[in-house]
Amino acid sequence: MHQAQAHTSTAVDIEANLKGFQRRLRAENRSPATVEVYTQAITQLEAFLRERGMPLVVAEITREHMEEFQGDLLTRFKQSGADAER
């Protein structure tokens, strides 16, 4: 039982990782625009996973989850590009 509690307490969700990632980008002197673009991408990923009932704990996110997210982005960008041409 103790091990399960330790595992649960070390599980880190996307939101917690985002804050640390932003801090690291700033410490590396990345531009505010870079920090914002990366933040938006991670926020979009979190929304995608949440909407579909997929894991939000980083260690539980698989390649398949990421491939679904990328496919969704490509579909949306292609649609918005086609709409812009009209």
C-alpha positions in Angstrom: 0.0 0.0 0.0 2.8 2.4 0.8 4.3 2.0 -2.7 1.0 2.8 -4.3 0.8 6.0 -2.3 4.4 7.0 -3.3 3.6 6.3 -6.9 0.5 8.5 -6.8 2.3 11.3 -5.1 5.0 11.4 -7.8 2.6 11.4 -10.8 2.9 14.7 -12.5 0.2 16.1 -14.7 0.7 18.3 -17.7 -0.2 21.5 -15.9 2.5 21.0 -13.2 5.1 20.2 -15.9 4.1 23.3 -17.9 4.9 25.6 -15.1 8.4 24.0 -14.7 8.9 24.1 -18.5 8.0 27.8 -18.7 10.5 28.5 -15.8 13.2 26.6 -17.6 12.6 28.4 -20.9 12.9 31.8 -19.1 16.0 30.6 -17.3 17.5 29.7 -20.7 16.6 33.3 -21.9 14.1 32.2 -24.5 12.1 35.0 -26.0 8.7 35.7 -24.6 7.2 34.8 -28.0 8.9 31.3 -27.8 7.6 30.8 -24.3 4.1 31.7 -25.4 4.1 29.5 -28.5 5.3 26.5 -26.5 2.7 27.3 -23.8 -0.1 27.4 -26.3 1.0 24.0 -27.8 1.0 22.3 -24.5 -2.3 23.9 -23.5 -3.8 22.6 -26.8 -2.5 19.1 -26.0 -4.0 19.2 -22.5 -7.4 20.3 -23.9 -7.3 17.6 -26.6 -6.5 14.9 -24.0 -9.1 16.1 -21.5 -11.9 16.3 -24.1 -11.2 12.7 -25.2 -10.8 11.3 -21.7 -7.2 10.5 -22.3 -4.6 10.6 -19.5 -3.3 13.9 -18.3 -0.5 12.3 -16.2 2.7 12.7 -18.3 4.0 9.2 -17.6 0.7 7.7 -18.9 0.6 9.6 -22.2 1.6 7.3 -25.0 2.9 7.7 -28.5 -0.5 6.8 -29.7 -2.1 9.7 -27.8 0.4 12.1 -29.3 -0.2 10.7 -32.8 -3.9 11.3 -32.4 -3.2 14.8 -31.3 -0.9 15.5 -34.2 -3.5 14.0 -36.6 -6.2 16.3 -35.1 -4.0 19.3 -35.6 -3.2 18.5 -39.2 -6.9 18.0 -39.9 -7.8 21.4 -38.4 -4.9 23.2 -40.1 -5.8 21.8 -43.5 -9.5 22.7 -43.0 -8.6 26.3 -41.9 -6.2 26.6 -44.9 -8.9 25.5 -47.3 -11.4 27.9 -45.7 -8.9 30.7 -46.2 -8.6 30.0 -49.9 -12.4 30.6 -50.4 
